[in-house]
Amino acid sequence: MSRTIVITGASRGIGLSFCKHYHALGDTVYGVCRTPSESLKKLGVRVISGIDIAEAEAVAALAEALSGEHIDLLINNAGVLNDEVLGSLNFDTMEQQFQVNALGPLRVTEALLGQLNDGAKVANITSRMGSVEDNTSGGRYGYRMSKAALNIASVSLARDLAPRGVAVGIFHPGLVGTEMIGGYGDITPDQAANRLAQRIEELCMESSGTFRHSNGDTLPW
């Protein structure tokens, strides 16, 4: 049976690969982005552009564009990465990362609560750089802090959405060769999306709110 799937950050990288994956399965896919890439436009998915998830008005416009839809899977994939160094911290870029990486997924999820089917799934794409225990190298203040905030928000979502049977996944994709990190990585965006799709398929109420690597490992908080 065809599902309705909404994917943010869909113009490139893992988001674009998610769109490819689910479109190939015959699902109805909404690719959400600020500016659509040529690759996204050629896919044949339904594109909702002009959406900056850090902006309340844009997210309200997204909810309006999806009014009447019944969403089976929401993938909060959009994110930004900056590098701040102790001694010359840029608090503007740190705040931007909080707006996009932490508040953005929460803003989108809340805006679409009315469209989420009971029994739907929410997949938040985070990073193991948001793990306190796994932080052995320091740095990346804004990114680490924003992803740690996303992680705890995701656990709260898992608890609050449980009465509706909505499972929430918290997924680290791995080191993926996207433009965001300069193309260096252990796996491609397509490989990451395929692995993450497997984890999303396995996601259930019993595993809702757990922090997992795309390879299946459970990650430390």
Backbone as CSV, one residue per row, in Angstrom:
resi,resn,N_x,N_y,N_z,CA_x,CA_y,CA_z,C_x,C_y,C_z
1,MET,0.842,-1.194,0.000,0.000,0.000,0.000,0.878,1.245,0.000
2,SER,0.548,2.207,-0.841,1.317,3.432,-0.938,1.178,4.265,0.338
3,ARG,2.303,4.819,0.780,2.313,5.673,1.963,2.546,7.120,1.550
4,THR,2.233,8.037,2.443,2.533,9.447,2.237,3.696,9.816,3.141
5,ILE,4.772,10.300,2.512,6.022,10.538,3.229,6.469,11.973,2.992
6,VAL,6.826,12.656,4.060,7.309,14.037,3.999,8.766,14.055,4.447
7,ILE,9.622,14.651,3.618,11.069,14.653,3.869,11.587,16.085,3.784
8,THR,12.180,16.593,4.848,12.775,17.925,4.812,14.239,17.829,4.386
9,GLY,14.778,18.954,3.940,16.162,18.955,3.454,16.319,18.068,2.240
10,ALA,15.330,18.155,1.314,15.218,17.173,0.237,16.004,17.520,-1.017
11,SER,16.618,18.682,-1.087,17.213,19.111,-2.358,18.523,18.410,-2.680
12,ARG,19.196,17.869,-1.670,20.492,17.247,-1.919,20.818,16.261,-0.796
13,GLY,21.960,15.606,-0.933,22.455,14.741,0.135,21.508,13.620,0.510
14,ILE,21.442,13.331,1.812,20.626,12.219,2.300,19.153,12.461,2.014
15,GLY,18.715,13.719,2.109,17.312,14.023,1.852,16.898,13.666,0.439
16,LEU,17.738,14.025,-0.532,17.466,13.669,-1.928,17.464,12.153,-2.101
17,SER,18.395,11.491,-1.446,18.457,10.025,-1.543,17.231,9.371,-0.910
18,PHE,16.739,9.932,0.187,15.484,9.440,0.764,14.350,9.553,-0.258
19,CYS,14.287,10.705,-0.925,13.234,10.904,-1.930,13.321,9.852,-3.024
20,LYS,14.528,9.589,-3.511,14.725,8.561,-4.530,14.236,7.206,-4.030
21,HIS,14.635,6.869,-2.820,14.331,5.551,-2.252,12.824,5.325,-2.161
22,TYR,12.121,6.263,-1.548,10.695,6.052,-1.316,9.874,6.246,-2.586
23,HIS,10.337,7.124,-3.477,9.642,7.290,-4.756,9.709,5.991,-5.564
24,ALA,10.864,5.319,-5.519,11.031,4.057,-6.241,10.117,2.962,-5.692
25,LEU,9.726,3.093,-4.426,8.825,2.108,-3.825,7.365,2.390,-4.154
26,GLY,7.116,3.524,-4.817,5.749,3.855,-5.184,5.003,4.673,-4.157
27,ASP,5.728,5.171,-3.150,5.095,5.999,-2.141,4.863,7.415,-2.674
28,THR,3.916,8.114,-2.069,3.707,9.528,-2.369,4.687,10.322,-1.523
29,VAL,5.624,10.992,-2.187,6.726,11.652,-1.489,6.631,13.159,-1.666
30,TYR,6.683,13.864,-0.545,6.787,15.314,-0.555,8.218,15.692,-0.172
31,GLY,8.944,16.303,-1.108,10.298,16.773,-0.852,10.258,18.234,-0.466
32,VAL,10.628,18.534,0.772,10.546,19.886,1.327,11.936,20.512,1.341
33,CYS,12.038,21.736,0.856,13.350,22.373,0.783,13.185,23.885,0.683
34,ARG,14.310,24.587,0.804,14.301,26.033,0.561,14.306,26.293,-0.946
35,THR,15.282,25.707,-1.636,15.404,25.877,-3.086,15.581,24.502,-3.710
36,PRO,14.716,24.090,-4.613,14.829,22.741,-5.175,16.008,22.632,-6.142
37,SER,16.753,21.557,-6.029,17.825,21.275,-6.978,17.223,20.698,-8.249
38,GLU,18.017,20.722,-9.319,17.562,20.104,-10.565,17.317,18.613,-10.365
39,SER,18.166,17.992,-9.550,18.003,16.550,-9.293,16.676,16.256,-8.624
40,LEU,16.284,17.097,-7.687,15.004,16.885,-7.010,13.847,17.114,-7.969
41,LYS,13.936,18.175,-8.764,12.839,18.487,-9.696,12.631,17.386,-10.722
42,LYS,13.707,16.689,-11.083,13.610,15.631,-12.091,13.062,14.313,-11.544
43,LEU,13.012,14.175,-10.225,12.620,12.896,-9.628,11.156,12.532,-9.870
44,GLY,10.319,13.536,-9.909,8.892,13.253,-10.039,8.157,13.216,-8.718
45,VAL,8.841,13.604,-7.619,8.151,13.696,-6.339,7.454,15.050,-6.258
46,ARG,6.630,15.226,-5.258,5.935,16.493,-5.052,6.847,17.422,-4.237
47,VAL,7.232,18.509,-4.840,8.201,19.417,-4.216,7.471,20.587,-3.565
48,ILE,7.812,20.838,-2.306,7.334,22.030,-1.606,8.566,22.868,-1.289
49,SER,8.746,23.944,-2.005,9.951,24.756,-1.868,9.655,26.051,-1.105
50,GLY,10.708,26.806,-0.838,10.573,28.056,-0.095,10.384,27.846,1.391
51,ILE,10.729,26.648,1.875,10.500,26.318,3.293,11.822,26.306,4.055
52,ASP,12.019,27.315,4.886,13.146,27.360,5.818,12.605,26.943,7.170
53,ILE,13.008,25.780,7.648,12.406,25.242,8.875,12.772,26.038,10.115
54,ALA,13.685,27.007,9.973,14.013,27.890,11.097,13.027,29.047,11.208
55,GLU,12.141,29.174,10.242,11.201,30.295,10.203,9.782,29.807,10.466
56,ALA,9.143,30.382,11.476,7.800,29.960,11.856,6.798,30.148,10.715
57,GLU,6.900,31.260,9.990,5.954,31.507,8.902,6.109,30.490,7.781
58,ALA,7.344,30.099,7.496,7.586,29.113,6.447,7.015,27.757,6.842
59,VAL,7.177,27.384,8.107,6.647,26.099,8.564,5.123,26.116,8.563
60,ALA,4.541,27.270,8.883,3.088,27.397,8.793,2.626,27.223,7.344
61,ALA,3.416,27.760,6.406,3.095,27.589,4.985,3.204,26.131,4.569
62,LEU,4.167,25.411,5.151,4.298,23.974,4.881,3.054,23.232,5.352
63,ALA,2.607,23.531,6.554,1.409,22.879,7.082,0.199,23.169,6.200
64,GLU,0.117,24.391,5.694,-0.982,24.753,4.805,-0.906,23.966,3.496
65,ALA,0.319,23.830,2.965,0.497,23.094,1.710,0.127,21.624,1.858
66,LEU,0.258,21.112,3.079,-0.031,19.697,3.325,-1.402,19.485,3.957
67,SER,-2.193,20.525,4.060,-3.511,20.387,4.688,-4.344,19.373,3.896
68,GLY,-4.990,18.513,4.618,-5.786,17.472,3.966,-5.024,16.189,3.716
69,GLU,-3.690,16.239,3.830,-2.893,15.019,3.650,-2.859,14.219,4.955
70,HIS,-2.693,12.927,4.824,-2.553,12.038,5.980,-1.160,11.420,5.895
71,ILE,-0.289,11.846,6.786,1.135,11.516,6.693,1.436,10.225,7.457
72,ASP,2.108,9.309,6.763,2.518,8.041,7.378,3.930,8.101,7.942
73,LEU,4.778,8.929,7.328,6.168,9.029,7.764,6.663,10.449,7.549
74,LEU,7.162,11.047,8.625,7.800,12.356,8.562,9.281,12.166,8.854
75,ILE,10.126,12.556,7.902,11.581,12.473,8.098,12.130,13.886,8.237
76,ASN,12.515,14.234,9.448,13.136,15.530,9.720,14.636,15.408,9.460
77,ASN,15.013,15.736,8.241,16.385,15.521,7.788,17.189,16.817,7.657
78,ALA,16.534,17.948,7.443,17.244,19.199,7.188,18.169,19.562,8.356
79,GLY,19.349,20.035,8.019,20.296,20.425,9.057,21.420,21.262,8.485
80,VAL,22.142,21.938,9.386,23.308,22.728,8.994,24.466,22.390,9.918
81,LEU,25.673,22.592,9.418,26.900,22.303,10.166,27.859,23.471,10.028
82,ASN,28.265,24.018,11.175,29.326,25.025,11.218,30.366,24.591,12.228
83,ASP,31.504,25.223,12.191,32.592,24.863,13.103,32.971,26.074,13.940
84,GLU,32.840,25.947,15.255,33.264,27.011,16.165,34.444,26.529,16.998
85,VAL,35.382,27.425,17.208,36.617,27.090,17.919,36.675,27.903,19.206
86,LEU,36.953,27.229,20.310,37.054,27.901,21.604,38.113,29.000,21.543
87,GLY,37.745,30.179,22.010,38.641,31.331,21.949,38.199,32.323,20.897
88,SER,37.425,31.821,19.930,36.860,32.703,18.900,35.476,32.193,18.499
89,LEU,34.658,31.880,19.504,33.345,31.305,19.251,32.439,32.286,18.520
90,ASN,31.737,31.773,17.535,30.770,32.565,16.775,29.375,32.173,17.266
91,PHE,28.826,33.008,18.119,27.538,32.670,18.710,26.387,32.807,17.726
92,ASP,26.593,33.569,16.663,25.561,33.676,15.633,25.382,32.350,14.902
93,THR,26.492,31.699,14.529,26.369,30.415,13.842,25.875,29.333,14.798
94,MET,26.232,29.455,16.086,25.722,28.494,17.060,24.205,28.616,17.190
95,GLU,23.723,29.845,17.231,22.283,30.063,17.329,21.570,29.572,16.072
96,GLN,22.171,29.797,14.912,21.576,29.314,13.669,21.411,27.803,13.687
97,GLN,22.431,27.098,14.206,22.351,25.642,14.250,21.263,25.171,15.205
98,PHE,21.069,25.886,16.322,19.959,25.549,17.207,18.631,25.733,16.499
99,GLN,18.494,26.830,15.762,17.234,27.104,15.080,16.908,26.019,14.054
100,VAL,17.913,25.590,13.288,17.686,24.608,12.225,17.710,23.181,12.753
101,ASN,18.743,22.823,13.505,18.965,21.429,13.881,18.099,20.953,15.033
102,ALA,17.790,21.842,15.972,17.036,21.437,17.162,15.592,21.906,17.111
103,LEU,15.388,23.214,16.949,14.033,23.746,16.953,13.299,23.448,15.651
104,GLY,14.034,23.383,14.536,13.396,23.134,13.246,12.593,21.848,13.204
105,PRO,13.191,20.703,13.529,12.424,19.451,13.510,11.227,19.463,14.454
106,LEU,11.414,20.102,15.624,10.309,20.182,16.582,9.199,21.080,16.039
107,ARG,9.593,22.180,15.414,8.631,23.109,14.815,7.820,22.417,13.708
108,VAL,8.510,21.669,12.853,7.835,20.964,11.763,6.897,19.895,12.305
109,THR,7.374,19.125,13.271,6.556,18.045,13.826,5.295,18.594,14.470
110,GLU,5.438,19.660,15.247,4.250,20.228,15.881,3.268,20.769,14.848
111,ALA,3.799,21.426,13.816,2.934,22.004,12.790,2.144,20.937,12.045
112,LEU,2.704,19.722,11.958,2.070,18.650,11.190,1.373,17.613,12.070
113,LEU,1.219,17.906,13.358,0.587,16.939,14.249,-0.798,16.525,13.753
114,GLY,-1.550,17.483,13.250,-2.895,17.182,12.795,-2.937,16.328,11.553
115,GLN,-1.834,16.329,10.783,-1.791,15.526,9.561,-1.163,14.150,9.769
116,LEU,-0.501,13.954,10.914,0.115,12.655,11.177,-0.952,11.619,11.499
117,ASN,-0.933,10.530,10.769,-1.846,9.430,11.070,-1.531,8.830,12.435
118,ASP,-2.534,8.339,13.127,-2.263,7.499,14.286,-1.511,6.274,13.782
119,GLY,-0.434,5.922,14.474,0.396,4.811,14.015,1.463,5.223,13.021
120,ALA,1.585,6.537,12.751,2.639,7.024,11.854,4.000,6.930,12.521
121,LYS,5.028,7.318,11.764,6.387,7.337,12.300,7.021,8.698,12.036
122,VAL,7.855,9.117,12.993,8.664,10.323,12.843,10.120,9.906,12.966
123,ALA,10.919,10.238,11.967,12.346,9.905,11.985,13.141,11.199,12.032
124,ASN,13.854,11.411,13.125,14.698,12.586,13.264,16.143,12.204,12.971
125,ILE,16.720,12.844,11.951,18.101,12.547,11.576,19.021,13.437,12.387
126,THR,19.749,12.824,13.282,20.603,13.533,14.224,22.056,13.187,13.934
127,SER,22.897,13.158,14.950,24.305,12.810,14.785,24.854,12.286,16.100
128,ARG,25.792,11.358,16.011,26.444,10.891,17.230,27.292,12.003,17.848
129,MET,27.511,13.102,17.100,28.197,14.256,17.675,27.348,14.932,18.745
130,GLY,26.082,14.552,18.839,25.240,15.025,19.922,25.304,14.148,21.157
131,SER,26.129,13.113,21.131,26.300,12.224,22.279,27.311,12.819,23.259
132,VAL,26.957,12.903,24.521,27.879,13.390,25.544,29.010,12.379,25.765
133,GLU,28.638,11.109,25.897,29.628,10.059,26.170,30.601,9.879,25.014
134,ASP,30.128,10.090,23.797,30.947,9.839,22.606,31.840,11.018,22.238
135,ASN,31.716,12.125,22.950,32.499,13.312,22.622,33.915,13.174,23.186
136,THR,34.831,12.745,22.345,36.221,12.566,22.767,37.168,13.578,22.137
137,SER,36.630,14.439,21.269,37.504,15.364,20.541,37.172,16.836,20.750
138,GLY,36.042,17.139,21.398,35.675,18.527,21.644,35.288,19.262,20.372
139,GLY,35.268,20.601,20.456,34.969,21.437,19.305,33.543,21.285,18.795
140,ARG,33.281,21.877,17.628,31.972,21.829,16.974,30.856,22.153,17.968
141,TYR,31.015,23.253,18.676,30.119,23.565,19.785,28.654,23.660,19.358
142,GLY,28.382,24.468,18.350,27.001,24.656,17.934,26.365,23.386,17.417
143,TYR,27.105,22.617,16.628,26.558,21.390,16.052,26.308,20.357,17.141
144,ARG,27.298,20.143,17.997,27.132,19.159,19.074,25.959,19.534,19.985
145,MET,25.917,20.784,20.394,24.869,21.217,21.314,23.485,21.127,20.676
146,SER,23.384,21.516,19.401,22.075,21.485,18.741,21.594,20.057,18.531
147,LYS,22.511,19.151,18.222,22.099,17.759,18.028,21.767,17.089,19.358
148,ALA,22.469,17.456,20.429,22.108,16.941,21.751,20.714,17.429,22.136
149,ALA,20.406,18.684,21.794,19.072,19.222,22.068,18.014,18.489,21.249
150,LEU,18.321,18.193,19.986,17.391,17.427,19.158,17.148,16.051,19.753
151,ASN,18.206,15.430,20.250,18.062,14.088,20.822,17.079,14.077,21.990
152,ILE,17.228,15.038,22.918,16.339,15.031,24.085,14.921,15.432,23.686
153,ALA,14.803,16.343,22.707,13.472,16.698,22.218,12.798,15.481,21.589
154,SER,13.581,14.670,20.899,13.038,13.475,20.243,12.519,12.467,21.265
155,VAL,13.227,12.343,22.385,12.749,11.447,23.444,11.427,11.960,24.005
156,SER,11.326,13.274,24.205,10.061,13.841,24.681,8.938,13.602,23.674
157,LEU,9.242,13.774,22.385,8.246,13.481,21.354,7.794,12.018,21.425
158,ALA,8.756,11.117,21.630,8.419,9.690,21.709,7.445,9.433,22.853
159,ARG,7.669,10.082,23.975,6.779,9.893,25.121,5.400,10.520,24.854
160,ASP,5.400,11.728,24.310,4.149,12.459,24.136,3.285,11.899,23.005
161,LEU,3.923,11.296,21.996,3.174,10.750,20.862,2.789,9.282,21.047
162,ALA,3.286,8.677,22.121,2.998,7.256,22.353,1.502,6.944,22.430
163,PRO,0.679,7.785,23.050,-0.748,7.450,23.111,-1.410,7.345,21.739
164,ARG,-0.808,7.982,20.725,-1.347,7.899,19.361,-0.697,6.773,18.560
165,GLY,0.200,6.036,19.183,0.880,4.957,18.484,1.895,5.446,17.479
166,VAL,2.378,6.676,17.659,3.375,7.252,16.757,4.769,6.998,17.321
167,ALA,5.579,6.251,16.578,6.939,5.924,17.007,7.918,6.976,16.487
168,VAL,8.891,7.317,17.309,9.883,8.343,16.964,11.274,7.718,16.946
169,GLY,11.929,7.806,15.805,13.286,7.296,15.672,14.304,8.417,15.742
170,ILE,15.436,8.132,16.365,16.531,9.101,16.518,17.746,8.448,15.871
171,PHE,18.108,8.913,14.678,19.041,8.154,13.841,20.273,8.953,13.444
172,HIS,21.432,8.338,13.662,22.713,8.853,13.161,23.002,8.156,11.835
173,PRO,23.196,8.898,10.751,23.355,8.254,9.443,24.699,7.591,9.207
174,GLY,25.716,7.944,10.001,27.076,7.509,9.715,27.854,8.674,9.128
175,LEU,29.109,8.428,8.776,29.925,9.469,8.144,29.638,9.425,6.649
176,VAL,28.804,10.349,6.208,28.265,10.309,4.845,28.933,11.393,3.998
177,GLY,29.327,11.008,2.793,30.019,11.940,1.902,29.071,12.926,1.248
178,THR,28.573,13.883,2.023,27.670,14.914,1.510,28.429,16.219,1.302
179,GLU,27.782,17.149,0.614,28.374,18.474,0.438,28.605,19.158,1.781
180,MET,27.761,18.861,2.773,27.852,19.517,4.070,29.201,19.285,4.733
181,ILE,29.823,18.123,4.482,31.133,17.848,5.068,32.219,17.737,4.000
182,GLY,31.961,18.358,2.859,32.979,18.430,1.818,33.136,17.189,0.974
183,GLY,32.152,16.295,1.016,32.187,15.106,0.168,32.951,13.930,0.745
184,TYR,33.612,14.131,1.906,34.367,13.035,2.524,33.430,12.185,3.372
185,GLY,33.551,10.869,3.268,32.730,10.014,4.106,33.008,8.544,3.863
186,ASP,32.468,7.711,4.759,32.626,6.258,4.643,31.570,5.637,3.741
187,ILE,30.417,6.311,3.615,29.339,5.803,2.779,28.754,6.953,1.962
188,THR,28.043,6.604,0.898,27.411,7.606,0.045,26.048,7.985,0.626
189,PRO,25.485,9.108,0.176,24.130,9.448,0.617,23.104,8.369,0.291
190,ASP,23.224,7.736,-0.880,22.291,6.661,-1.229,22.405,5.491,-0.269
191,GLN,23.645,5.122,0.066,23.839,4.028,1.024,23.273,4.388,2.388
192,ALA,23.497,5.627,2.808,22.976,6.069,4.101,21.458,6.025,4.122
193,ALA,20.824,6.534,3.063,19.358,6.540,3.005,18.801,5.126,3.013
194,ASN,19.441,4.214,2.311,18.977,2.823,2.291,19.085,2.183,3.672
195,ARG,20.212,2.452,4.347,20.382,1.896,5.699,19.383,2.516,6.673
196,LEU,19.205,3.826,6.577,18.261,4.500,7.462,16.830,4.023,7.210
197,ALA,16.507,3.785,5.945,15.168,3.280,5.621,14.922,1.925,6.282
198,GLN,15.954,1.101,6.384,15.827,-0.179,7.081,15.535,0.034,8.566
199,ARG,16.252,1.004,9.164,16.028,1.289,10.580,14.621,1.848,10.802
200,ILE,14.154,2.677,9.862,12.804,3.232,9.968,11.764,2.118,9.846
201,GLU,12.003,1.182,8.944,11.086,0.045,8.780,10.999,-0.769,10.064
202,GLU,12.125,-0.916,10.757,12.165,-1.682,12.011,11.571,-0.917,13.192
203,LEU,11.496,0.402,13.064,11.034,1.236,14.166,9.627,0.845,14.610
204,CYS,9.449,0.693,15.922,8.152,0.317,16.467,7.994,1.007,17.819
205,MET,6.878,0.810,18.452,6.656,1.484,19.730,7.652,1.038,20.789
206,GLU,8.088,-0.205,20.712,9.049,-0.701,21.698,10.417,-0.027,21.547
207,SER,10.774,0.371,20.334,12.077,1.002,20.110,11.975,2.513,19.977
208,SER,10.763,3.058,20.108,10.578,4.501,19.990,11.399,5.235,21.039
209,GLY,12.101,6.283,20.597,12.897,7.086,21.522,14.293,6.569,21.773
210,THR,14.745,5.568,21.003,16.107,5.071,21.151,17.009,5.737,20.105
211,PHE,18.280,5.841,20.423,19.286,6.538,19.622,20.096,5.477,18.889
212,ARG,19.948,5.424,17.559,20.547,4.326,16.811,21.392,4.817,15.637
213,HIS,22.443,4.086,15.364,23.280,4.271,14.174,22.565,3.624,12.996
214,SER,22.816,4.128,11.796,22.176,3.523,10.623,22.605,2.076,10.407
215,ASN,23.725,1.661,11.020,24.171,0.277,10.888,23.440,-0.661,11.858
216,GLY,22.568,-0.077,12.686,21.783,-0.889,13.623,22.234,-0.815,15.057
217,ASP,23.436,-0.284,15.312,23.931,-0.183,16.687,23.121,0.825,17.478
218,THR,22.955,0.541,18.781,22.386,1.514,19.703,23.516,2.400,20.212
219,LEU,23.327,3.710,20.160,24.375,4.655,20.503,24.200,5.179,21.932
220,PRO,25.301,5.561,22.568,25.214,6.111,23.928,24.732,7.561,23.915
221,TRP,24.051,7.955,24.956,23.608,9.346,25.061,24.771,10.260,25.454
